[in-house]
């Protein structure tokens, strides 16, 4: 394998007017099965801007629903792959399917993630729960990225977008495995950007705040909990929508952000600003 690429996507001073355009690009999006999730919002947005998609999640039946919705909304090419991101064979099958279908992978969005549904204090977390959360939220992110990066190195181009959390910066209670894994994702993304940058592979991190999604639905439905959650927000005390995160992902996925790598973009309404 070559030591690195001798070119960049845009030469200095020759970009022209930046455009948000994903035409001709192929993106893998994990965690895309939930109709109310960040992964699906990103997939919808990428499709609307011209990307071909490979959607991954545990349940093929819900993925087929998402596939149908995206095709009805934007048209384009969408394939689905049932995938447990913690399983090496499933990760390999996901990448193999993308390459056999489209011949390339331009972007990987690691949106699959879980938390502790029981909201236990740190002293009550058992090792099985810790391993399950860290395996999905951190370990699988690295090994799927590693697999895709090998292909991107050969093409001398690529884009990895990892979904972390504002809790990587702002500590909280009753989420110790989750905040530990997400902080690891932030630092791991920097490492990816440094080590793979010479192959024209960019790696960035999105850190959402509280977003109306399937993961936060129960907590945000309680008025008292909603008040506590939004009290630290400096901006209108509101939570975000998955499309707020998708808009930021679109920017990172486009060539217009060619000079942006190794960074963490917080999409949290200012929650982490203090």
Buried (B, 14 or more C-beta within 10 A) or exposed (E): EEEEBEEEBBEEEEBEEEEBBBEEBBBBBBBBBBBBBBBBBBBBBBBBBBBBBBBBBBEBEBBBBBBEBBBEEBEBBBBBBBBBBBEEEBBBBBBEBBBEBBEBBBBBBBBBBBBBEEEBEEEEBEEEBBEBBBBBBBBBBBBBBEBBBEBBBEBBBBBBBBBBBBBBBBEEEBBBBBBBBBBBBBEBBBEBBEEBBBBBBBBBBBBBBBBBBBBBEEBBEEEEEBEEBBEBBEEEEEBBBBBBBBBBBBBBBBBBBBEBBBBBBBBBBBBBBE
